């Protein structure tokens, strides 16, 4: 019995050690030089995040040494900066204490039924699902005459006026993973990158070397441009943000991060991750989105606040994020992802 009890304690420890030393080539679904691609079956709606595993969670949680939490979410309201292709949001008081008490035709609003005069606030939220801190779902971008998205799902089959029915954001699994923040302006010794600056693989390699950090297959990678430092309370200074928001990675960097390094999700502190405008001769105005979401099945994280991480020189951490389970949405929106070291 003592042997069994000892083994019961020992085996989990062995599994943790094995997970920490898991060779890159055994990571499910990823192949160096190819990336992720459509390897999960014709009905798959999750993409690269299928590779998340209990072993990866264990490794991520082991990075927590101090218990310090970094809130990566940005506050959003009607004044907030956004990409012009998305609609603004509005939060409207739908029930107010004053209005409830004036109603007088519902039992619970009458003084005799409610002597404490209890009332409440509730709000109606009219908001685009691709604004503020969010994760693009795999149905966000479509290509071609048939408007195909990840895994060959087509608008004529799975679209409609009440949201998409394949690859919606409700299906994005909870993400707990090792993450690496790449501080490009820190490496370049500038306050923030300017709009139009294309972050190259050489920039990423240089910043990683300067930080003493590396990317492992299965990591979440977050790239700092410095844009979020100008957000303020709610991102109301559009001119200031626009001067930096369009800096981002080019297609070469996206391919390097996926095919060479094995990133499982890529994000940044901007509204769109990739440089704008794209390189001359690009297939579309967002070639990085097309490559990541449609071809590789890799989700994109946007408007993550990386400023405090940069100030503390925290480049490696446990990343935790869950999206809203609202069926039909094309992005998990208004999120509050966490970095914990």
C-alpha positions as CSV (number, residue, x, y, z in Angstrom):
1,X,0.0,0.0,0.0
2,X,2.9,2.3,0.8
3,X,4.4,1.7,-2.6
4,X,1.1,2.6,-4.3
5,X,0.8,5.8,-2.3
6,X,4.4,6.7,-3.2
7,X,3.8,6.0,-6.9
8,X,0.6,8.1,-6.8
9,X,2.7,11.0,-5.6
10,X,5.6,10.3,-7.9
11,X,3.8,9.7,-11.3
12,X,2.3,13.3,-11.5
13,X,5.7,14.7,-10.9
14,X,7.3,12.6,-13.6
15,X,4.5,13.7,-16.0
16,X,5.2,17.3,-15.3
17,X,9.0,16.8,-16.0
18,X,8.2,15.0,-19.2
19,X,5.8,17.8,-20.2
20,X,8.4,20.4,-19.6
21,X,10.9,18.5,-21.8
22,X,8.3,17.7,-24.6
23,X,10.2,17.9,-27.9
24,X,8.8,20.5,-30.3
25,X,8.2,17.9,-33.1
26,X,5.7,16.0,-30.9
27,X,3.4,19.0,-30.6
28,X,0.1,17.9,-32.0
29,X,-0.8,19.4,-35.4
30,X,2.3,21.5,-36.0
31,X,5.1,20.8,-38.4
32,X,8.2,23.0,-38.8
33,X,8.3,24.6,-42.3
34,X,4.6,24.1,-42.8
35,X,2.9,25.4,-39.7
36,X,-0.6,24.3,-38.6
37,X,-2.7,24.2,-41.7
38,X,-5.9,22.2,-42.0
39,X,-4.9,19.1,-40.2
40,X,-7.8,18.5,-37.8
41,X,-10.4,17.1,-40.1
42,X,-13.0,18.6,-42.4
43,X,-15.5,19.5,-39.6
44,X,-12.9,21.3,-37.4
45,X,-13.8,24.8,-36.2
46,X,-11.0,25.4,-33.7
47,X,-7.7,25.4,-35.7
48,X,-4.4,25.6,-34.0
49,X,-5.9,25.9,-30.5
50,X,-6.8,22.1,-30.8
51,X,-3.1,21.6,-29.7
52,X,-3.8,23.1,-26.3
53,X,-3.3,20.2,-23.8
54,X,-3.2,19.6,-20.0
55,X,0.6,19.3,-20.3
56,X,0.8,22.8,-21.8
57,X,-1.4,24.1,-19.1
58,X,0.9,22.6,-16.4
59,X,3.9,24.2,-18.1
60,X,2.2,27.6,-18.3
61,X,1.1,27.6,-14.7
62,X,4.6,26.6,-13.6
63,X,5.8,30.0,-14.9
64,X,3.8,31.7,-12.1
65,X,6.4,32.5,-9.4
66,X,5.2,35.8,-7.9
67,X,1.4,35.8,-8.5
68,X,1.6,39.2,-10.1
69,X,-1.4,39.7,-12.4
70,X,-1.3,42.0,-15.5
71,X,-4.6,43.2,-16.9
72,X,-4.2,43.2,-20.7
73,X,-7.7,44.5,-21.4
74,X,-8.4,48.1,-22.6
75,X,-11.5,49.9,-21.5
76,X,-14.1,50.6,-24.2
77,X,-16.9,53.1,-24.8
78,X,-18.6,55.0,-27.6
79,X,-15.6,57.3,-28.0
80,X,-13.0,54.5,-28.4
81,X,-10.7,54.2,-31.4
82,X,-11.5,51.4,-33.9
83,X,-10.7,50.2,-37.4
84,X,-13.0,52.1,-39.8
85,X,-14.5,48.9,-41.2
86,X,-16.3,48.1,-37.9
87,X,-19.3,49.9,-36.4
88,X,-19.1,51.9,-33.2
89,X,-20.6,50.6,-30.0
90,X,-23.2,52.1,-27.7
91,X,-24.2,51.2,-24.1
92,X,-27.8,52.4,-23.3
93,X,-29.4,52.3,-19.9
94,X,-32.3,49.9,-20.6
95,X,-33.8,49.9,-17.1
96,X,-33.1,52.7,-14.6
97,X,-34.2,53.1,-10.9
98,X,-36.2,56.2,-11.8
99,X,-37.9,54.6,-14.8
100,X,-38.7,51.4,-12.9
101,X,-40.4,53.3,-10.1
102,X,-42.5,55.3,-12.6
103,X,-43.8,52.1,-14.3
104,X,-46.7,51.5,-11.9
105,X,-48.4,48.8,-14.0
106,X,-46.3,45.8,-12.8
107,X,-46.8,44.3,-9.4
108,X,-43.2,44.5,-8.3
109,X,-43.1,48.3,-9.1
110,X,-46.0,49.2,-6.8
111,X,-45.1,50.6,-3.4
112,X,-47.3,48.1,-1.5
113,X,-45.5,45.2,-3.2
114,X,-42.1,46.8,-2.8
115,X,-42.0,48.8,0.5
116,X,-38.2,48.9,0.3
117,X,-38.5,50.8,-3.0
118,X,-35.9,48.5,-4.5
119,X,-35.0,49.2,-8.1
120,X,-32.1,48.3,-10.5
121,X,-29.9,49.3,-13.5
122,X,-29.5,47.1,-16.6
123,X,-28.1,48.1,-20.0
124,X,-28.6,47.2,-23.6
125,X,-25.4,46.8,-25.4
126,X,-25.1,47.5,-29.2
127,X,-21.6,46.7,-30.1
128,X,-19.5,45.3,-33.0
129,X,-17.9,42.0,-32.2
130,X,-14.5,43.2,-33.5
131,X,-13.8,46.1,-31.3
132,X,-11.6,46.7,-28.2
133,X,-9.6,43.9,-26.6
134,X,-10.6,40.9,-28.6
135,X,-9.7,37.7,-30.4
136,X,-10.6,37.2,-34.1
137,X,-12.5,34.0,-34.7
138,X,-11.7,31.7,-37.6
139,X,-14.9,32.8,-39.4
140,X,-13.9,36.5,-39.4
141,X,-12.1,36.7,-42.8
142,X,-13.5,35.2,-46.0
143,X,-11.8,34.9,-49.4
144,X,-12.9,34.3,-53.0
145,X,-16.1,34.5,-54.9
146,X,-17.8,32.0,-52.6
147,X,-16.7,33.8,-49.4
148,X,-14.9,30.8,-47.9
149,X,-13.3,30.9,-44.5
150,X,-11.2,28.5,-42.4
151,X,-11.5,24.8,-43.4
152,X,-13.6,25.5,-46.5
153,X,-16.8,26.7,-44.8
154,X,-18.8,28.9,-47.2
155,X,-21.1,31.8,-46.7
156,X,-23.9,30.1,-48.8
157,X,-23.9,27.1,-46.5
158,X,-23.0,28.6,-43.0
159,X,-23.6,32.3,-43.2
160,X,-26.8,34.4,-42.8
161,X,-28.3,37.4,-41.0
162,X,-28.1,35.9,-37.5
163,X,-24.4,35.2,-37.3
164,X,-22.2,32.5,-38.7
165,X,-22.9,28.8,-37.8
166,X,-19.3,27.5,-38.2
167,X,-16.2,28.8,-36.4
168,X,-18.1,31.3,-34.3
169,X,-16.3,32.8,-31.3
170,X,-18.4,30.7,-28.8
171,X,-16.3,27.8,-29.9
172,X,-12.9,29.3,-29.1
173,X,-11.7,27.2,-26.2
174,X,-10.3,28.7,-22.9
175,X,-6.7,29.6,-23.5
176,X,-4.1,28.9,-20.8
177,X,-0.6,28.8,-22.3
178,X,2.9,30.0,-22.0
179,X,3.2,33.4,-23.7
180,X,6.0,35.6,-24.9
181,X,5.8,39.4,-25.3
182,X,8.1,40.8,-27.9
183,X,8.9,44.5,-27.2
184,X,9.8,45.9,-30.6
185,X,10.0,49.6,-29.7
186,X,12.0,48.7,-26.6
187,X,14.5,46.9,-28.9
188,X,14.5,49.9,-31.3
189,X,14.8,52.3,-28.4
190,X,11.8,54.4,-29.5
191,X,8.7,55.3,-27.6
192,X,6.4,53.7,-30.1
193,X,6.5,52.5,-33.7
194,X,5.0,54.8,-36.3
195,X,2.0,53.7,-38.4
196,X,3.2,52.1,-41.6
197,X,6.3,50.5,-39.9
198,X,6.5,46.8,-41.0
199,X,7.9,44.6,-38.3
200,X,10.2,42.1,-40.0
201,X,11.4,38.7,-38.8
202,X,14.8,40.3,-38.2
203,X,13.1,42.8,-35.9
204,X,11.5,40.0,-34.0
205,X,14.7,37.9,-33.8
206,X,16.6,41.0,-32.6
207,X,14.1,41.9,-29.9
208,X,13.9,38.3,-28.7
209,X,17.7,38.1,-28.4
210,X,17.9,41.4,-26.6
211,X,15.2,40.2,-24.1
212,X,16.9,36.9,-23.6
213,X,13.7,35.2,-24.6
214,X,12.7,32.6,-27.2
215,X,9.5,31.2,-28.6
216,X,8.6,27.6,-28.3
217,X,6.0,25.7,-30.4
218,X,2.6,26.1,-28.8
219,X,3.3,29.6,-27.4
220,X,1.0,32.6,-27.6
221,X,3.0,35.5,-29.0
222,X,2.1,39.1,-28.2
223,X,3.9,41.9,-30.1
224,X,4.2,45.4,-28.6
225,X,4.2,48.4,-30.9
226,X,3.7,50.9,-28.1
227,X,0.2,52.0,-29.4
228,X,-1.7,51.1,-26.2
229,X,0.2,53.7,-24.1
230,X,-1.9,56.4,-25.9
231,X,-5.2,54.8,-25.1
232,X,-5.9,56.7,-21.9
233,X,-9.2,56.0,-20.2
234,X,-11.1,54.9,-23.3
235,X,-9.1,55.4,-26.5
236,X,-10.7,58.7,-27.3
237,X,-7.7,60.4,-28.9
238,X,-8.1,58.9,-32.4
239,X,-5.5,61.1,-34.0
240,X,-2.7,60.1,-31.5
241,X,-3.6,56.4,-31.8
242,X,-3.9,56.5,-35.6
243,X,-0.3,57.7,-35.7
244,X,0.9,54.3,-34.3
245,X,-1.9,51.8,-34.7
246,X,-1.0,50.8,-38.3
247,X,2.4,49.6,-37.4
248,X,2.6,45.8,-37.3
249,X,4.0,42.6,-38.6
250,X,4.3,41.8,-42.3
251,X,3.5,38.5,-44.0
252,X,7.1,37.3,-43.7
253,X,6.9,37.8,-39.9
254,X,3.6,35.9,-39.7
255,X,5.1,33.0,-41.7
256,X,8.2,33.0,-39.5
257,X,6.2,33.0,-36.3
258,X,4.0,30.1,-37.5
259,X,6.2,27.9,-39.7
260,X,9.5,28.4,-37.9
261,X,8.6,29.1,-34.3
262,X,5.2,27.4,-33.9
263,X,3.1,30.2,-32.4
264,X,-0.4,28.9,-31.5
265,X,-1.9,32.5,-31.5
266,X,-0.4,35.9,-32.4
267,X,-1.5,39.2,-31.0
268,X,-0.5,42.8,-30.5
269,X,-1.6,46.1,-28.9
270,X,-3.1,47.5,-32.1
271,X,-6.5,47.2,-33.8
272,X,-5.3,44.9,-36.6
273,X,-1.9,43.2,-35.8
274,X,-0.5,43.7,-39.3
275,X,1.1,46.7,-40.9
276,X,-1.0,49.0,-43.0
277,X,-0.8,49.5,-45.9
278,X,0.5,46.0,-46.8
279,X,3.5,45.5,-49.1
280,X,3.0,46.3,-52.7
281,X,1.6,43.3,-54.7
282,X,-0.2,41.8,-51.7
283,X,-3.2,39.5,-52.4
284,X,-5.5,41.7,-50.2
285,X,-5.5,44.6,-47.9
286,X,-5.0,42.2,-44.9
287,X,-2.7,39.4,-46.1
288,X,-1.6,38.5,-42.6
289,X,-5.3,38.0,-41.5
290,X,-5.8,35.8,-44.6
291,X,-2.8,33.7,-43.9
292,X,-3.4,33.2,-40.2
293,X,-7.1,32.8,-40.0
294,X,-8.0,31.2,-43.3
295,X,-4.9,29.2,-44.2
296,X,-3.4,28.3,-40.9
297,X,-6.3,28.4,-38.5
298,X,-4.5,30.6,-36.1
299,X,-6.5,33.1,-34.0
300,X,-5.5,36.8,-33.8
301,X,-5.5,38.7,-30.5
302,X,-5.9,42.5,-30.9
303,X,-5.7,45.6,-28.6
304,X,-3.9,43.8,-25.8
305,X,-2.4,46.3,-23.4
306,X,1.2,45.3,-23.1
307,X,2.5,48.5,-21.4
308,X,3.0,47.3,-17.9
309,X,4.6,44.1,-19.1
310,X,7.1,46.3,-21.0
311,X,7.8,48.5,-18.0
312,X,8.5,45.5,-15.8
313,X,10.4,43.7,-18.5
314,X,8.1,40.7,-18.2
315,X,8.6,38.9,-21.4
316,X,7.5,35.3,-20.5
317,X,4.4,34.6,-18.5
318,X,1.2,32.5,-18.1
319,X,-1.5,33.8,-20.5
320,X,-5.1,33.2,-19.6
321,X,-8.1,34.2,-21.7
322,X,-11.7,33.0,-22.2
323,X,-14.1,34.5,-24.8
324,X,-17.8,35.3,-24.5
325,X,-19.9,32.3,-25.4
326,X,-22.2,34.3,-27.7
327,X,-23.1,32.0,-30.6
328,X,-22.8,33.4,-34.1
329,X,-20.2,36.1,-33.2
330,X,-17.1,36.4,-35.4
331,X,-14.8,37.5,-32.5
332,X,-14.5,37.1,-28.8
333,X,-14.9,40.8,-27.9
334,X,-14.5,43.2,-24.9
335,X,-12.2,40.7,-23.2
336,X,-10.0,41.0,-20.2
337,X,-7.1,38.6,-20.8
338,X,-4.5,38.1,-18.0
339,X,-0.8,37.7,-17.9
340,X,0.5,36.2,-14.6
341,X,4.1,35.9,-13.6
